[in-house]
Amino acid sequence: MNAPPLMPGAVNDVVGAIGSTPIVRLNHVTEGLESEIYVKLEYLNPGGSMKDRVALNIIRDAERRGMLGPGGTIVEATSGNTGAGLAMIAASRGYQCIFVMPDKMSPEKVDALRAYGAKVVICPTSVEPSDPRSYYSVARRLVEETPGAFYANQYHNPANPEAHYLSTGPEIWEQTNGKFDAFVSGMGTGGTLSGCGRYFKDQNPKVRIVGVDPVGSLYYEYVKTGRLTKAFSYYVEGIGEDFLPSTMNLDILDDVVQVDDRECFLMTRDLVRKEGLFCGGSCGAAVIGAIKYARRLDHPQRILVLMPDNAQKYLSKIFNDEWMRSNGFLGDEEETGTVAHLLKRKPQRVITADLQTTVRAAVGVLKEHGISQLPVLDGNGRHCGIVSEIDLLNSLVDNPTRVDDTIADLISSDYATVTTHTRLQLLKHIFNDARVVLAVEGEKLLGVLTKIDLMDYLASAHPASAGQ
């Protein structure tokens, strides 16, 4: 029996409601900026995020290829939004879903997926991607164990960036007539930046593509230095990675901006309260990243920011004062303690080496200044790694005759980078994974921090009581 014609103004099912999201100018959180910042409200998609577009393209592609058929089960490792998009479309097409999520995700995200009838498996966040307990590994195992399963695999599925090349990019270009100078988005699977970025570059190679990466993720350092540093845990959800997805095309990036949890969350709250935009934490990250990018410009630009998801998923976290305060995100920075306070106790001059420094000279610098590691600067004055005393010792033991060779081959990636706003509470956790921490502001190296620096600061902040 043929379906009756649609009522004017209606779509056939929820899939037809995906896309056509508005673009809005920011007015209050951008006060003082010469550049204009506009936001694409992707959280107004029916599933609550930009991932609706990705989910639809992944499912369509799988159906075309015969990888997903009637009664099939979709399995995916997700931070929540891709899962919601997949679950929404699966519900309308009769598929089952199993989602694997890291345990740092908000309870609202878990509950939303279960509301669609999906099965949700929770895995630990603080394990390596290759660990059998990681949510990537568990997802792959479930695919093997589930008859008729299709692995959406957003981190390595070309249908992810293709969704934005075919949908988001053209939609933005048509809405704006291409009248913007820069496109800013958070760095996650890479689908948005790679798909939209490629589309925009095809239309106008002068459009700048800017990624925003949280402190703790590995993208920022990799883009800036080509080195894969250790990733460590952070709170903002939906952006950043601890490995390199094949769906991320880093070659398309013109710039990358680093942000930290606190500034992401405070901006998210400001966007809701000052702009009326009911958005989530990755939106705050993208906007504060765009503002930082704008402040570095020598002339005004028109900047377009993609806003991935809504605030509903974060009511128990970002918009809960008690949660914010207990995690050190709410209150005066002086009260919570940040890297900026620790740096005030350090000597102003940062001792560094360059790529032409010899092993002999590096040993002399360590001895002269009583330090155990040296940040190494490239030809542009930007850090590109560290050389530590153990690296130099091993080199001298193995190759004593190469004492006058340069240290270029001894540079290590065993460090993490933070901003001046990074909380000391987070810094403590970073030292569980990294030998040394570099404090940076944009391209400038501000200081080198070690465990003893943190211990000394904390001890001095709580002096012994009189009479003890």
C-alpha positions as CSV (number, residue, x, y, z in Angstrom):
1,M,0.0,0.0,0.0
2,N,1.4,3.4,-1.0
3,A,1.9,5.9,1.7
4,P,-0.3,9.0,1.4
5,P,1.4,12.3,0.3
6,L,3.1,14.3,3.0
7,M,1.4,17.2,4.7
8,P,3.0,20.5,3.4
9,G,5.9,21.5,5.6
10,A,6.4,18.0,7.1
11,V,9.3,15.5,6.5
12,N,8.8,11.8,6.1
13,D,10.7,10.7,9.3
14,V,13.3,12.0,11.8
15,V,16.1,11.6,9.2
16,G,14.5,14.4,7.1
17,A,14.9,16.8,10.1
18,I,18.7,16.5,10.1
19,G,20.5,19.7,9.0
20,S,19.4,23.2,8.2
21,T,20.7,24.5,11.5
22,P,21.0,28.3,12.0
23,I,24.1,30.5,12.3
24,V,24.1,33.2,15.1
25,R,26.5,36.0,15.9
26,L,28.0,36.2,19.3
27,N,27.6,39.6,21.0
28,H,28.5,39.5,24.7
29,V,31.2,37.0,25.3
30,T,33.2,38.6,22.4
31,E,33.2,42.1,23.8
32,G,36.5,43.9,23.1
33,L,37.3,41.8,20.1
34,E,37.8,43.4,16.7
35,S,36.9,40.2,14.9
36,E,33.3,39.0,14.5
37,I,32.5,35.5,15.8
38,Y,29.5,33.5,14.5
39,V,28.4,30.1,15.7
40,K,26.7,27.3,13.7
41,L,24.1,25.8,16.1
42,E,24.5,22.1,15.3
43,Y,23.1,21.2,18.6
44,L,19.6,21.9,17.1
45,N,19.7,18.7,15.1
46,P,17.0,16.3,16.2
47,G,19.4,14.0,18.1
48,G,21.0,17.0,19.8
49,S,24.3,17.2,18.0
50,M,26.3,17.5,14.7
51,K,26.8,13.7,14.9
52,D,23.4,13.2,13.5
53,R,24.9,14.0,10.1
54,V,27.7,11.5,10.6
55,A,25.4,8.8,11.9
56,L,23.1,9.1,8.9
57,N,26.0,8.9,6.4
58,I,27.6,6.0,8.2
59,I,24.3,4.0,8.2
60,R,23.5,4.9,4.6
61,D,27.0,3.9,3.5
62,A,26.8,0.6,5.4
63,E,23.4,-0.2,3.9
64,R,24.7,0.5,0.3
65,R,27.7,-1.8,0.9
66,G,25.5,-4.6,2.4
67,M,27.3,-4.4,5.7
68,L,24.0,-3.5,7.6
69,G,20.7,-5.2,6.8
70,P,17.3,-5.9,8.4
71,G,17.6,-6.9,12.1
72,G,21.2,-5.8,12.2
73,T,23.0,-4.5,15.3
74,I,25.1,-1.3,15.2
75,V,28.1,-1.3,17.6
76,E,30.1,1.8,18.3
77,A,32.6,3.3,20.7
78,T,31.3,6.8,21.5
79,S,31.4,9.7,23.9
80,G,27.7,9.9,23.5
81,N,26.7,12.1,20.6
82,T,27.5,9.7,17.7
83,G,25.7,7.1,19.7
84,A,22.6,9.3,20.0
85,G,22.6,9.9,16.3
86,L,23.0,6.3,15.5
87,A,20.4,5.2,18.0
88,M,17.9,7.8,16.7
89,I,18.2,6.6,13.1
90,A,18.4,2.9,14.2
91,A,15.1,3.3,16.0
92,S,13.4,4.6,12.9
93,R,14.9,1.8,10.7
94,G,14.5,-1.2,13.1
95,Y,18.2,-1.8,14.0
96,Q,19.5,-2.7,17.4
97,C,22.4,-0.8,19.0
98,I,25.3,-1.5,21.5
99,F,27.4,1.4,22.6
100,V,30.7,1.4,24.5
101,M,31.5,4.6,26.5
102,P,34.3,5.8,28.7
103,D,33.3,6.3,32.4
104,K,34.0,10.0,32.4
105,M,30.8,10.7,30.3
106,S,27.9,12.4,31.9
107,P,25.0,10.2,33.2
108,E,22.6,12.1,31.0
109,K,24.4,10.8,27.9
110,V,24.2,7.2,29.2
111,D,20.5,7.6,30.1
112,A,19.7,9.1,26.7
113,L,21.2,6.2,24.8
114,R,19.3,3.7,27.0
115,A,16.1,5.7,26.4
116,Y,16.4,4.8,22.7
117,G,16.6,1.1,23.7
118,A,20.3,0.8,23.2
119,K,22.6,-1.4,25.4
120,V,25.4,0.7,27.0
121,V,28.7,-0.8,28.2
122,I,30.9,1.5,30.4
123,C,34.7,1.2,30.3
124,P,37.6,2.9,32.2
125,T,38.9,6.2,30.7
126,S,42.4,6.1,32.1
127,V,43.8,3.1,30.1
128,E,45.7,3.0,26.8
129,P,43.7,2.6,23.6
130,S,45.3,-0.8,23.1
131,D,44.3,-2.0,26.6
132,P,41.6,-4.8,26.3
133,R,39.5,-2.8,28.8
134,S,39.5,0.4,26.7
135,Y,36.3,1.4,25.0
136,Y,37.9,1.0,21.6
137,S,39.0,-2.6,22.4
138,V,35.7,-3.6,24.0
139,A,33.8,-2.3,21.0
140,R,35.9,-4.4,18.6
141,R,35.3,-7.5,20.8
142,L,31.6,-7.0,20.9
143,V,31.5,-6.8,17.1
144,E,33.2,-10.2,16.9
145,E,30.8,-11.7,19.5
146,T,27.5,-10.3,18.1
147,P,25.8,-12.0,15.1
148,G,24.9,-9.5,12.4
149,A,26.9,-6.7,14.0
150,F,28.1,-3.7,12.1
151,Y,31.0,-1.6,13.6
152,A,30.3,2.1,12.9
153,N,34.0,2.8,13.7
154,Q,33.7,6.6,13.5
155,Y,37.5,7.0,14.2
156,H,38.5,5.2,11.0
157,N,35.4,5.2,8.8
158,P,35.7,7.6,5.8
159,A,32.0,8.1,5.9
160,N,32.5,10.3,8.9
161,P,34.4,13.2,7.3
162,E,32.5,12.5,4.1
163,A,29.3,13.4,5.9
164,H,30.6,16.9,6.5
165,Y,32.0,17.3,3.0
166,L,28.6,16.4,1.6
167,S,26.3,18.0,4.1
168,T,27.7,20.5,6.7
169,G,30.2,22.2,4.5
170,P,27.9,22.9,1.5
171,E,25.2,24.0,3.9
172,I,27.5,26.5,5.6
173,W,28.8,27.8,2.3
174,E,25.3,28.4,1.0
175,Q,24.1,30.1,4.2
176,T,27.1,32.5,4.3
177,N,27.9,32.9,0.6
178,G,31.4,31.9,1.7
179,K,31.8,35.3,3.4
180,F,34.0,34.1,6.3
181,D,37.7,34.1,6.9
182,A,38.2,31.2,9.4
183,F,36.4,28.0,10.4
184,V,37.0,26.8,14.0
185,S,36.1,23.4,15.4
186,G,37.1,21.1,18.3
187,M,39.5,18.3,17.4
188,G,37.9,14.9,18.0
189,T,37.6,12.2,15.4
190,G,38.5,14.7,12.8
191,G,35.3,14.4,10.8
192,T,34.2,18.0,11.1
193,L,37.6,19.6,10.5
194,S,38.6,17.2,7.7
195,G,35.2,17.2,5.9
196,C,34.3,20.9,6.2
197,G,37.9,21.9,5.9
198,R,38.3,20.1,2.6
199,Y,35.1,21.5,1.3
200,F,36.0,25.1,2.3
201,K,39.5,24.8,0.8
202,D,38.0,23.5,-2.4
203,Q,35.8,26.6,-2.6
204,N,38.4,29.1,-1.3
205,P,41.9,28.1,-0.4
206,K,42.3,31.3,1.7
207,V,39.8,30.1,4.3
208,R,41.8,29.3,7.4
209,I,40.9,26.0,9.2
210,V,41.6,26.2,13.0
211,G,41.4,23.2,15.4
212,V,40.8,23.5,19.1
213,D,42.4,20.9,21.4
214,P,42.1,20.4,25.2
215,V,45.1,20.2,27.5
216,G,45.6,16.4,27.9
217,S,44.9,15.5,24.3
218,L,47.9,14.7,22.0
219,Y,46.8,16.7,18.9
220,Y,48.3,20.1,19.9
221,E,51.8,18.9,20.5
222,Y,51.7,16.6,17.5
223,V,50.6,19.5,15.1
224,K,53.2,21.9,16.6
225,T,56.2,19.5,16.9
226,G,55.4,16.3,15.0
227,R,55.9,14.4,18.3
228,L,53.4,12.1,19.9
229,T,53.4,13.0,23.6
230,K,51.6,11.1,26.3
231,A,47.9,11.9,26.6
232,F,46.4,12.2,30.0
233,S,42.9,12.5,31.4
234,Y,40.8,15.7,31.2
235,Y,37.2,16.5,31.9
236,V,35.7,18.2,28.8
237,E,33.9,15.6,26.7
238,G,33.7,15.0,23.0
239,I,37.0,16.5,21.9
240,G,40.6,15.6,22.1
241,E,42.1,12.1,21.6
242,D,44.8,9.8,23.0
243,F,45.6,8.4,19.6
244,L,45.5,9.5,15.9
245,P,42.3,8.6,14.1
246,S,42.6,8.0,10.4
247,T,39.6,10.2,9.9
248,M,41.6,13.3,11.0
249,N,43.4,15.1,8.2
250,L,45.9,17.2,10.0
251,D,47.4,18.5,6.7
252,I,44.2,20.6,6.2
253,L,44.8,22.6,9.4
254,D,46.2,26.1,9.3
255,D,46.4,26.5,13.1
256,V,45.6,24.8,16.4
257,V,44.7,26.4,19.7
258,Q,45.0,24.8,23.1
259,V,42.4,25.2,25.8
260,D,41.9,23.8,29.3
261,D,38.9,22.4,31.2
262,R,38.3,25.4,33.4
263,E,38.1,28.0,30.6
264,C,36.0,25.6,28.5
265,F,33.4,25.2,31.2
266,L,33.3,28.8,32.3
267,M,32.8,29.8,28.6
268,T,30.0,27.2,28.3
269,R,28.1,28.7,31.2
270,D,28.6,32.2,29.8
271,L,27.3,31.2,26.4
272,V,24.1,30.0,28.0
273,R,23.7,32.9,30.5
274,K,24.9,35.8,28.3
275,E,24.0,34.6,24.8
276,G,21.0,32.4,25.4
277,L,22.7,29.5,23.6
278,F,21.9,26.2,25.4
279,C,25.1,24.5,24.4
280,G,27.5,21.9,25.9
281,G,31.1,21.8,27.0
282,S,32.7,21.2,23.6
283,C,30.9,24.3,22.4
284,G,32.5,26.4,25.1
285,A,35.9,24.8,24.1
286,A,35.4,25.8,20.5
287,V,34.3,29.4,21.3
288,I,37.1,30.1,23.8
289,G,39.5,28.6,21.2
290,A,38.1,31.0,18.6
291,I,38.5,33.9,21.0
292,K,42.1,33.0,21.6
293,Y,42.7,32.7,17.9
294,A,41.1,36.1,17.3
295,R,43.3,37.8,20.0
296,R,46.4,36.7,18.1
297,L,45.3,38.2,14.8
298,D,46.9,41.4,13.5
299,H,43.7,42.4,11.6
300,P,40.0,41.6,12.1
301,Q,38.4,38.5,10.7
302,R,35.0,37.0,10.4
303,I,35.2,33.7,12.3
304,L,32.7,30.8,12.1
305,V,32.6,28.3,14.9
306,L,30.8,24.9,14.9
307,M,28.8,24.3,18.1
308,P,28.5,20.5,18.4
309,D,26.0,19.6,21.1
310,N,23.5,20.9,23.7
311,A,23.5,21.6,27.4
312,Q,21.0,19.0,28.3
313,K,23.7,16.3,28.5
314,Y,25.7,18.3,31.1
315,L,23.2,19.6,33.6
316,S,24.7,17.3,36.4
317,K,28.2,18.6,35.6
318,I,29.0,21.9,34.0
319,F,25.8,23.5,35.1
320,N,25.9,22.1,38.6
321,D,27.7,24.5,40.9
322,E,28.6,21.8,43.4
323,W,30.2,19.6,40.8
324,M,32.1,22.6,39.3
325,R,33.3,23.7,42.8
326,S,34.3,20.2,43.9
327,N,36.5,19.8,40.8
328,G,38.1,23.2,41.2
329,F,36.4,24.9,38.2
330,L,34.3,27.4,40.1
331,G,35.7,30.1,42.3
332,D,38.7,32.5,42.2
333,E,41.8,31.1,40.5
334,E,43.8,32.2,43.6
335,E,41.6,29.9,45.6
336,T,41.9,26.9,43.2
337,G,45.6,27.3,42.5
338,T,46.9,27.3,38.9
339,V,50.1,26.9,37.0
340,A,50.4,30.7,36.9
341,H,50.8,30.7,40.7
342,L,53.5,28.0,40.6
343,L,55.4,29.8,37.9
344,K,55.7,32.9,40.1
345,R,58.0,30.9,42.4
346,K,60.3,29.8,39.5
347,P,63.2,31.8,38.1
348,Q,62.0,33.9,35.2
349,R,64.7,32.7,32.8
350,V,64.0,29.3,31.1
351,I,67.1,27.4,30.3
352,T,66.9,25.8,26.9
353,A,69.0,24.1,24.2
354,D,68.6,24.1,20.4
355,L,68.9,21.5,17.7
356,Q,72.6,22.3,17.2
357,T,73.6,21.9,20.8
358,T,76.1,19.1,21.3
359,V,75.9,16.4,23.9
360,R,79.0,17.9,25.6
361,A,77.4,21.3,25.8
362,A,74.1,20.0,27.1
363,V,75.8,18.1,29.9
364,G,77.6,21.3,30.8
365,V,74.3,23.3,30.9
366,L,72.7,20.7,33.2
367,K,75.7,20.8,35.5
368,E,76.0,24.6,35.5
369,H,72.3,25.2,36.4
370,G,71.7,22.1,38.5
371,I,68.8,20.9,36.4
372,S,67.9,17.5,35.0
373,Q,66.2,18.3,31.7
374,L,66.4,20.8,28.9
375,P,63.6,21.9,26.6
376,V,64.8,22.0,23.0
377,L,63.8,24.8,20.7
378,D,63.6,24.6,16.9
379,G,64.7,27.2,14.5
380,N,61.6,29.3,15.1
381,G,62.1,29.4,18.9
382,R,59.3,26.9,19.5
383,H,59.9,23.9,21.8
384,C,60.1,20.6,20.0
385,G,60.8,18.2,22.8
386,I,63.1,17.7,25.8
387,V,66.5,16.2,26.5
388,S,67.0,14.8,30.0
389,E,70.0,13.7,32.0
390,I,69.1,10.0,31.5
391,D,69.0,10.5,27.7
392,L,72.4,12.1,27.8
393,L,73.8,9.4,30.1
394,N,72.6,6.5,28.0
395,S,74.1,8.2,24.9
396,L,77.5,8.6,26.5
397,V,77.5,5.1,27.8
398,D,76.5,3.6,24.4
399,N,78.5,6.0,22.2
400,P,81.3,7.8,24.3
401,T,83.0,8.9,21.1
402,R,79.9,10.9,19.9
403,V,80.1,13.5,22.7
404,D,80.3,16.3,20.1
405,D,77.3,15.1,18.1
406,T,74.2,17.2,18.4
407,I,71.3,16.3,20.7
408,A,68.8,16.1,17.8
409,D,68.5,12.3,18.0
410,L,68.1,12.3,21.8
411,I,65.0,14.5,21.9
412,S,62.3,12.8,23.9
413,S,58.5,13.2,23.9
414,D,58.1,12.3,27.6
415,Y,56.5,15.6,28.6
416,A,53.1,17.3,28.7
417,T,52.1,20.8,27.9
418,V,49.8,23.0,30.0
419,T,48.6,26.6,30.1
420,T,48.9,29.1,32.9
421,H,45.2,28.4,33.8
422,T,45.7,24.7,34.3
423,R,44.7,23.8,37.8
424,L,47.2,22.3,40.2
425,Q,44.8,19.5,41.0
426,L,45.0,18.4,37.3
427,L,48.8,19.0,37.3
428,K,49.1,16.4,40.1
429,H,47.5,13.8,37.8
430,I,49.6,14.8,34.8
431,F,52.8,14.0,36.7
432,N,51.5,10.4,37.0
433,D,52.1,10.0,33.3
434,A,54.7,12.7,32.3
435,R,58.3,13.1,33.5
436,V,58.2,16.9,33.0
437,V,55.6,19.5,32.2
438,L,56.1,22.5,29.9
439,A,54.0,25.6,30.6
440,V,53.2,27.5,27.4
441,E,51.2,30.4,26.2
442,G,50.6,30.1,22.5
443,E,54.0,29.6,20.9
444,K,55.9,30.9,24.0
445,L,57.6,28.6,26.5
446,L,57.0,30.1,30.0
447,G,58.6,27.5,32.2
448,V,59.6,23.9,33.0
449,L,57.8,22.2,35.9
450,T,58.7,19.1,37.8
451,K,57.2,17.1,40.6
452,I,59.5,18.8,43.1
453,D,58.3,22.3,41.9
454,L,54.7,21.2,42.7
455,M,55.6,19.7,46.1
456,D,57.6,22.8,47.0
457,Y,54.7,25.1,46.1
458,L,52.1,23.0,48.0
459,A,54.3,22.8,51.1
460,S,54.9,26.5,51.1
461,A,51.2,27.2,50.8
462,H,50.6,25.2,54.0
463,P,53.5,26.3,56.4
464,A,54.0,24.4,59.6
465,S,51.9,25.7,62.6
466,A,53.8,27.7,65.2
467,G,55.2,25.7,68.0
468,Q,55.5,22.5,66.0
